[in-house]
């Protein structure tokens, strides 16, 4: 088995229509979707966000 990693960029929020088209275009099996977590610092405290998704595909 071979694996392929795709990087799906995310601007401010996930565009569900674009993500759906991307996932339906993948020919293999989707193993995992991993967000890249980044810290965001604000005047009142810190939160977390993400800037892209890693999508792992298994190719037979």
ChimeraX attribute file (.defattr): number of C-alpha atoms within 10 A of each C-alpha:
attribute: neighborCount
match mode: 1-to-1
recipient: residues
	/A:1	5
	/A:2	8
	/A:3	13
	/A:4	12
	/A:5	14
	/A:6	13
	/A:7	14
	/A:8	16
	/A:9	17
	/A:10	15
	/A:11	9
	/A:12	9
	/A:13	10
	/A:14	15
	/A:15	11
	/A:16	9
	/A:17	9
	/A:18	11
	/A:19	14
	/A:20	10
	/A:21	10
	/A:22	12
	/A:23	15
	/A:24	10
	/A:25	9
	/A:26	14
	/A:27	11
	/A:28	16
	/A:29	13
	/A:30	16
	/A:31	12
	/A:32	13
	/A:33	15
	/A:34	12
	/A:35	17
	/A:36	14
	/A:37	12
	/A:38	12
	/A:39	10
	/A:40	11
	/A:41	10
	/A:42	8
	/A:43	5
	/A:44	6
	/A:45	7
	/A:46	9
	/A:47	10
	/A:48	9
	/A:49	13
	/A:50	18
	/A:51	15
	/A:52	17
	/A:53	18
	/A:54	15
	/A:55	18
	/A:56	18
	/A:57	20
	/A:58	16
	/A:59	13
	/A:60	9
